[in-house]
């Protein structure tokens, strides 16, 4: 995951496709999809004609096909309908195959083989990802099936994602992020406070028009959430963060960042380009991303850490929500859908781990949730935390300004040197810097950079 790719400026098609005007057409598409299980060609081209100029209709139609009909489970539904004599499904399936949109870079494998590959990936992620290719696939172990993704596809997807992640980080507007949970307390939050902030949402919060408008990114790390309404996450201009093993459900878009998401023993990743944990809650998934993005403070809202669910339910058990959903800010959130039982104790364990990593680097996660049962973090009102984070600086006099400029230049050089230092460590053996031989070039570079960083310190 070390390659870089250049990207041209967004075309006028992409700008026109993702502006607010097509929302009415997309809403109709979603309604048809919910009723039929797929979006027929007639509806695709009617929507494309409303969204795009004449010379862009085919391009927009292709994106709509991928968004609504690109997921592997949806294409299985299309095939079933076609075999039952559904003419629209037959036509749609034929065009998807003709356009090369029906190919998915994965196949089913035995659970034993998937576990074997997963173990190798977890033991040495960097080496495994480097070796992805024709003979080494990317594994996905799930409850209902196990998959192997084409190694070349996985490597290219991760390379594209690295470039997108860098652009996401470069576009950060503040040192403070607001991470939105979907608990019932979110309904009590004054969303006016979120205007102009770096806001991040998860899962079906994307259905809320105002949260969607305020957000910079959305994350989905649960297969059941992704499968039930994949088009919600495909027809948005937001940055999208997903495990790589959701690539057969949530297809690639110019804003998609796929990550090597691993389960197993709990960990917190400071370098999400190599691996990231997806344990227990998408909030933990997000905290690792926001740490990697450099945020100094993350304010949580709507993270209640409480669920009403069936007695005896264990984490991961499937629950069919037929009644109104009072576990979330919107009573319709999971109604008519399947969700997985939560374990709030395990969630709290992930939060404590995240807190330890943030605090070790002088950063903080603040619980700005109104009420709820999360007591891992310091509690504070969101308005106060945002006011503290954006307070205007005191204008320095000329002498202080000169000192500040010199300090700023030293900081830039120091950060560059520390990047070189990290790179020197990465070039060493997997066992770490301490095991490098005295004549190893990485040790020599490490010591030179250390001496350089020390020389930047102002005299005492």
N, C-alpha and C positions, 0 to 999 in steps of 0.2 A: 504493500500500500504506500509506495514512495513516489510513484510517478505523478506528474502534473500534466494537466491538459488545459489548453487555452479554449476559451468560449467566446463566440462572437456576441455582439450586442443582441438583445432580444429583438425579434422581428416585430413588425407592426401587427402580424397575426396574433402572436402571443399576447401582446399588450391588449388588443381588442378582445381576445378570447377570455382573458381573466379579469376584465373590468366588470363593474356591477351590472351592466346592461343585460348580459345573458342569463341573469338569475331566474327570470320567469321561464325561459326555455329549459334551463336545467331543472327547475322544480317540476315541470311537466314530465321530463325524462325520468326523474326519480319516482314519480307516481306510477308511471308505466312500468318501470323496472320492479317496483314493489308488487305490482299486480301480476306481472307476467313471469318474473324471475329472470328476464333478460330484456334488452332494449332492441326492438325490431329496426330494420333498416329504414323504414319509412319515417319513424320517429327520430332516428339519428340524423337523417338528411334534412328534415324539417327544422330541427334545432340548429343544425349547422348553417342553414340558410339564414336564420335569424341572427346568429352570432357573428358570422363572417361576411366579408366582401366576396363577390362572385369568384375571384381568383384564389380565394383561400378556403372555399367550402370543403374541398377534398382533404385538406390538411386538418381542418377542425373536425371533420367527420371521423378521421382516423383516430384522433385523440379521444373522441367520444366513444368509439368502439372499444378502445383499450380501457377507458375509464369504467364503462358500464358492462362490457361483455368480455373483458380481457382476463378476468380471474379464472383460474383453473376450475373451481367449483361451478362457476357460472357457465363455462363452456361445456361442462359435463351436463348441466341442465339443458343447454341448447341441443346437445346431441340426443338426449333422451326425448325431448320434444320432437326433434326431427324424425327419429325412429318411429314415433307415434303418429306420423303423418302431418305434423304441423308445417305448413308451407312456409310461413315466415321464418321459422327456425331453420328449415332447410336452406333458404336463401341466405340467411345470416351466416350460418356455418360455412357455406360454400365461399362466401366473400372473405370471411375471416381466414380461411385456409389459403385463398388466392393471394391475399395481402400479406401472408406470413405472420398473421396475428394470433394464430391458434397454437403456435409452437411455444412450449414451456420448457425451460432449460433444466428439467428435473425428471427423475423417474423414481419409482418405489423400490426400496431395498429391504432386506430382512432386518429385523430389530437387532440381531446379533451383529451384523455388519455395520449398522448405523452406530451402535454403541462403541464398536471398535474404533471407527473413524472419529467419533466424538471424543473419545478418550485421548487420542493422539492430538486432536485440535486443542483440547483443554490443557494438555501437558506443555505444549510449546506453540502457542498461537502464531507467533511471528514466523517461525520456520514453516509451519503448516501452510499459512497463507502465501508465503513466498513460493512454496512448491506446488500450488494449485495449477492444474493443467489437465491434459487429456486423460491421464491415468490416475489423477488424484482429484476426486470430487469433493464438494463441500457438503457435510452431513447435516440433516435435520431430524431430530428425534422428537416425535409428537405422540400423544396418546392414541390417536386413531390410525396413524400411519407413519412410516419413516421414509425420508426422501434423501436422494443424493442429487445435488445441483452440479451441473457441468462446471468443471474447474475453471475453464477459460472464461465462461460467463461470470462466475463468482469473482475472479480476479479483476476483470474489467469493471464490474459493477462497484467493487470496493475502491478501485483507482478513481473512477468518476466521483464517487462519494467523498473521497479525501479532498478533491479539489472543491467540491461544493461545501464541505465542512469548513474549509479555509475561508471561503467567501462569506459563509454565514458568520463566522467569528469576526471577520474584518468589518462586517456591517453592524456590529454591536454598537448601540447608541449610549450605553450607560454602564456603570459598574454594578448596577442593581437590576436584578431580574425579578419578575413576579411570576410565580409558578402556580397555576390555577388547578386546584383539585375540584372534583365534581360532587362533593358532599352536599347535604341539604343546607348547610350554613352559607353556601355560596349565594343563595337567594337573598341573604341579608346584607351582602356587600354593596357598597356604593361604587358601581362600575365607573362612575365619572373619574374616580381616582386612577383608573387604569389608562386614561387617555395620554398618549405620548410616551408611555412606558414600554419597556421590553417585556412583553407578556407572552406566556407560553401555555398552551392548553393540551389536553389529551382526550383521546377517544371521542365519544359522542358529544363532547362540549362543542364540537365543530358545527353541530346542528343549530346552536344558538347564534342568531345572526349578529348580535352585538359582540359576543366573545370572539366570533370568527373575524369580525372587522378589526378588533383591537389586537389580535394575536399576531406574532411574527412566525410562530411555528406550532406544529401539532405532532404529537408522538403517539404511536400505536405499537404496543409490544405484546399484544394478546391475539392469538390466532382466531378466537371466537369473535372478538370485536371486529377484526379485519374482515372475516368471511361474511358477516351478516349484512354489512353495507359498505363494500369496498369503494364504491363510486364516490362516497362522501370525501374520501381522502385523495381521490384522483382528480376531482374537479375543484381544486382549490389552488390559489397562488402561494399559499403558505409553504415554508420549509417543512418537509415531512421526514421524520426520523423513525426508521423501522429496523427490526432485525433482518439480516440478509435472508433468513429462511422464510420470510413472508413474501419473497420476490415472485412466487407463483400466484399470489392473491393480490398484492398491492404492486402493480407493475411500475416500471421505472418511469419517472417524469423528470423534467429539467430541475425540479426542486427536491428530488428524493435523495436522502442520505441513508444508505444501507450500512448497518454496523454488524460486526461479528459478535452477536449476543449469545452469551453462554450461561448455562445454569450450573448445577452441581454445587460445590462448596461456595458459600457466600463470599463475595469480594467486592471492593469498590475500585473502579478503574479510573485512574487519573489520565490515562492515554487511551481514549476511546477509539483511536485509529487501529489499535491492535485487538482489543477486546472490550466488552462492556457487559455488566451483569444485568439480567432482566428479572431478577427475583421478586416475587410477591406483589409488586405494585409498579405501575408505570411512572409514579412520582420518583421512585428510586432510579429508574432508567433515565429520567430527565435530569436528576441532580448530578449524575456523572457527566452528562453532556454539557450542562451549564458550568460545571467545574472546569471542564476542558476548554470551554469558551472564554474563561477568564473572569467570570463574574465574581466580585468580592462579596456580594451579599445576595441571598435569594430569599425573598419574602413569600411564604406559603399562604394561600387563602383557599378556603373550601376544602382543606385537608382534615376531615373530621376524625378519621381513623376509628370509625364505628360502623357496624353493619347489623341490620336485622335480617337474620337468615334462619333456616331450619335448624332446630336443635340437633347437635351432633354432626353438623355438616363440617367436612374437612376441606382444607384449602385445595381448590381445583375441582371439587365436586360440581357437576352441572346442575344448574337451577333454571327451570323454565318460569319466567316472570309473566304471569297472566294478569295479576292485579296491578294497580298503580304502584310505582316504584318510589318508596319513601327513603331509600338509601342515597338518593341523588337529588340535586337541586331542581331537576325537572321530573315530575311524577311519571312522565312518559319515557324517561331515559332508557330503561331496559324493558318496558312493557311490550309483550309480544316477542321478546327475544330470549335467548339463552345466555346465561352468564355463569361465571365460576365463583364458588364460595371463597370468601377471603379469610385470612388468618391475621387479625390485627396485631397479635403478639409478634408474629414474624415480620410484619410491616414495621413495627416499632424497632425491631432489631436492625433492619436495613437503615432506618433513619438514624439510629445511634452510630452506626458505622459511617454514614455520610457525614454526620456532625463531627466525628473525630478527624476525618480527613480535611474538612473545611477549616476547623479550628487549628489544626497543625500548621496550616499555611496562612494563619491570620485572617481567615475569612469567616463568614457566619451565615447560618440558615436561621431565619426568624419566623416563628409561627404567628402569623397575623390572622389566622382563622378566628372567626367569631364563635366561641364555644368549642364544642367537639371534645374528643378524648385524647388528643395528641399532646403529651407533656414532655416530649424529648427535647424540644427547643425552647429558647427564651420566647415568651409571649410579648407581643406589642401590637399597638394599633397600626394599621397599614399607613394611615395618613401621616403619623409621626415618623415612621421609618422612611417614607418617601421624602418628607420634608428634610430630614437629616441628610439624606443621600444626595439631594440636589441643592443644598444651601449654597448661595453664590460665594465665591472666594473673596477675601479682603484684598483690595487693590494694593499691591506692594509699592514702596517708593523705588527710586532708580537703583539704589544700592541693593535692595532686597531682590529686585527684578533680575539684576545681573547674576546674583547668587543662585536664584531659582533657575535661570536659563542654563547656568553651568551644571547645576545638579541634574536638570532634565537631560542635558547631553550625556552626562555620566550614566544616567539610568538607561538611556537608549543603547549606549555602548556595552554596559553591563549585561543588559538583556540579550544582546547579540552574542556576547561571549558565553553566557550561560547556555544559549542554544547550542553553540559549538561544543560546550562541555558535555551537554546531554548527548549530542551526536557521538562524541568520542566514547562515552560510556556504552552507547548502543553498538559501537563497532567492536566492542570487546567480546569476550566469551559469554555464553548465556549465564554462567555462574556469577558474573558480575566483575566489576572493576578490581576488586580486592585480589582476584586470582590471576590477574594479568602479570606476565613476566616483566622484569625490569626493563628489558629492551623492546617491549611491545610498542609499536607506534601509537596505539591508543593511549597507553600510559603516558608517553612523552607529550602527546597533544593535551591530555588531561592536565598534566602538571604545568604546561605553558599557559593554558587558559586560566588555571587557578591563580598563577602568579600575576597574569594580566588583570584579572578581576580585582585582586588585592591591591594592585597599583592604582586602581580607580578610586579607592576610598580616600575621602578628604583627610588631610592631616588633623590629628587630634589636638 
